[in-house]
Amino acid sequence: MAASTAISMDRLKASIPSNNLVIAADDPILESDFAKEMVRQMRAIDSYGTYDKWGVNRILDPFILTKERKQEIPIIGDPDEEIMARVKVFYNAIASMIEKECNLMAVPLINLTHEGFGRALISVGKLIVMDRTLRDVHRFGFPSLAKMKTESDKILSVAMELIGKHSEVAGL
């Protein structure tokens, strides 16, 4: 999968001119642990090192779907490798944040059909700490960087609460 993801990521990189970014380079959210983890995950799938010279705002920009960007995407469509890679990066970053918080291995599992429907799970031990139904994945994104961080914070908070309540299951 790494080779196909790298090829499709090159198409994505070429399609984002640096002057059309919606994330400001000085946005304080870019200094958050979650944004740093998202960048780390994005760089992990960049086998050609293209992101090495990019700013953090440019790397995270494809995750933001403004109203204008969303209007350009058809209502019905199949997700391509680029979008599926972004979905995986988002949930991998959340799993990594859970690991940092509780010192237990968090494993993301993403199952998507070719039509863009599926499920995202994160397990810690034998405990499922996150379960999301995914629909219309070809339109995956967030209205703003703040909304993406808020969503990740909600997921992280619920996951940590579940781990606290069921620590014996999470430790298995």
C-alpha positions as CSV (number, residue, x, y, z in Angstrom):
1,M,0.0,0.0,0.0
2,A,2.9,2.4,0.6
3,A,3.8,2.6,-3.0
4,S,0.2,3.3,-4.2
5,T,-0.2,5.9,-1.4
6,A,3.0,7.6,-2.3
7,I,2.0,7.9,-5.9
8,S,-1.4,9.3,-5.1
9,M,0.1,11.6,-2.5
10,D,2.3,13.1,-5.3
11,R,-0.9,14.0,-7.2
12,L,-2.3,15.6,-4.1
13,K,0.9,17.6,-3.5
14,A,0.9,18.9,-7.0
15,S,-2.8,20.0,-6.7
16,I,-2.3,22.3,-3.7
17,P,-0.7,25.6,-4.7
18,S,1.0,27.2,-1.7
19,N,-0.9,30.5,-2.3
20,N,-4.4,28.9,-1.9
21,L,-3.9,27.7,1.6
22,V,-6.7,28.2,4.1
23,I,-4.6,27.6,7.2
24,A,-2.5,30.6,8.3
25,A,1.2,29.8,9.0
26,D,0.9,31.5,12.4
27,D,-2.3,29.7,13.5
28,P,-1.7,28.8,17.2
29,I,-3.4,25.4,16.7
30,L,-0.4,24.3,14.6
31,E,1.6,24.3,17.8
32,S,-0.8,21.8,19.5
33,D,0.3,18.2,20.2
34,F,-2.5,17.0,17.9
35,A,-1.4,19.1,14.9
36,K,2.2,18.0,15.4
37,E,1.1,14.4,15.5
38,M,-1.0,14.9,12.3
39,V,2.1,16.3,10.6
40,R,4.2,13.4,11.8
41,Q,1.7,10.9,10.5
42,M,1.5,12.7,7.1
43,R,5.3,12.7,6.8
44,A,5.3,9.0,7.6
45,I,3.3,8.3,4.4
46,D,5.5,10.6,2.3
47,S,8.0,8.2,1.0
48,Y,9.6,10.7,-1.4
49,G,10.3,13.4,1.2
50,T,8.3,16.1,-0.5
51,Y,6.8,17.3,2.8
52,D,10.3,18.0,4.2
53,K,10.3,21.5,2.6
54,W,6.7,22.2,3.3
55,G,5.3,24.2,6.2
56,V,3.0,22.6,8.7
57,N,0.0,24.6,7.4
58,R,0.5,23.4,3.9
59,I,0.8,19.7,5.0
60,L,-2.5,20.0,7.0
61,D,-4.3,22.1,4.4
62,P,-6.0,19.1,2.5
63,F,-7.9,18.2,5.7
64,I,-9.8,21.5,5.6
65,L,-12.8,21.6,3.4
66,T,-14.2,25.1,3.2
67,K,-17.7,25.6,1.7
68,E,-16.0,26.5,-1.6
69,R,-13.9,23.4,-1.6
70,K,-16.8,21.2,-0.6
71,Q,-18.9,22.6,-3.5
72,E,-16.3,21.4,-5.9
73,I,-16.6,17.8,-4.7
74,P,-19.6,15.8,-6.1
75,I,-22.2,14.7,-3.7
76,I,-21.9,11.1,-4.8
77,G,-18.4,9.6,-5.5
78,D,-15.9,7.1,-4.6
79,P,-12.9,7.9,-2.4
80,D,-9.4,7.8,-4.0
81,E,-6.2,6.7,-2.3
82,E,-5.4,10.3,-1.2
83,I,-8.6,10.6,0.7
84,M,-8.4,7.2,2.3
85,A,-4.8,8.0,3.3
86,R,-6.1,11.2,5.0
87,V,-8.7,9.3,6.9
88,K,-6.1,6.8,8.1
89,V,-3.8,9.6,9.1
90,F,-6.5,11.3,11.2
91,Y,-7.4,8.2,13.1
92,N,-3.8,7.1,13.5
93,A,-3.0,10.5,15.0
94,I,-5.8,10.0,17.5
95,A,-4.6,6.5,18.4
96,S,-1.1,7.9,18.9
97,M,-2.5,10.6,21.2
98,I,-4.4,8.0,23.2
99,E,-1.1,6.0,23.6
100,K,0.7,9.0,24.9
101,E,-2.0,9.7,27.5
102,C,-2.5,6.2,28.9
103,N,0.8,4.4,28.1
104,L,-1.2,1.5,26.5
105,M,-1.1,0.5,22.9
106,A,-4.0,2.0,20.9
107,V,-4.7,0.3,17.6
108,P,-6.8,2.0,14.9
109,L,-8.8,-0.2,12.4
110,I,-10.3,1.4,9.4
111,N,-12.5,-0.6,7.1
112,L,-13.8,1.2,4.0
113,T,-15.7,0.0,1.0
114,H,-14.8,1.3,-2.5
115,E,-17.9,3.4,-2.3
116,G,-16.7,5.3,0.8
117,F,-18.7,3.7,3.6
118,G,-17.2,1.9,6.5
119,R,-16.2,2.0,10.1
120,A,-13.2,3.3,12.1
121,L,-12.4,1.7,15.4
122,I,-9.7,2.3,18.0
123,S,-9.0,-0.4,20.5
124,V,-6.9,-0.3,23.6
125,G,-6.3,-3.9,24.8
126,K,-9.6,-5.6,24.5
127,L,-11.5,-2.3,24.9
128,I,-13.0,-0.4,22.0
129,V,-12.5,3.2,22.9
130,M,-13.8,4.7,19.6
131,D,-16.3,3.5,17.1
132,R,-17.3,5.7,14.2
133,T,-19.4,5.0,11.2
134,L,-17.9,6.5,8.1
135,R,-20.1,7.8,5.3
136,D,-19.3,9.7,2.1
137,V,-15.6,9.4,2.8
138,H,-14.9,11.1,-0.5
139,R,-15.9,14.3,1.3
140,F,-13.8,13.7,4.4
141,G,-12.5,16.9,5.9
142,F,-13.3,19.6,8.4
143,P,-14.6,23.2,8.0
144,S,-11.6,24.6,9.9
145,L,-8.4,23.5,11.7
146,A,-10.1,24.4,15.0
147,K,-13.1,22.1,14.2
148,M,-10.7,19.3,13.4
149,K,-8.8,19.8,16.7
150,T,-12.2,20.0,18.6
151,E,-13.3,16.7,17.0
152,S,-10.1,15.0,17.9
153,D,-10.3,16.4,21.5
154,K,-13.8,15.0,21.9
155,I,-12.7,11.6,20.7
156,L,-9.7,11.6,22.9
157,S,-11.7,12.7,26.0
158,V,-14.3,9.9,25.5
159,A,-11.6,7.4,24.9
160,M,-9.7,8.3,28.1
161,E,-12.9,8.2,30.1
162,L,-13.6,4.7,28.8
163,I,-10.1,3.6,29.6
164,G,-10.4,5.0,33.1
165,K,-13.7,3.2,33.7
166,H,-12.6,-0.1,32.2
167,S,-8.9,-0.1,32.9
168,E,-8.8,-3.9,33.5
169,V,-10.2,-4.5,30.0
170,A,-7.9,-1.9,28.4
171,G,-4.9,-3.6,30.1
172,L,-5.6,-7.0,28.6
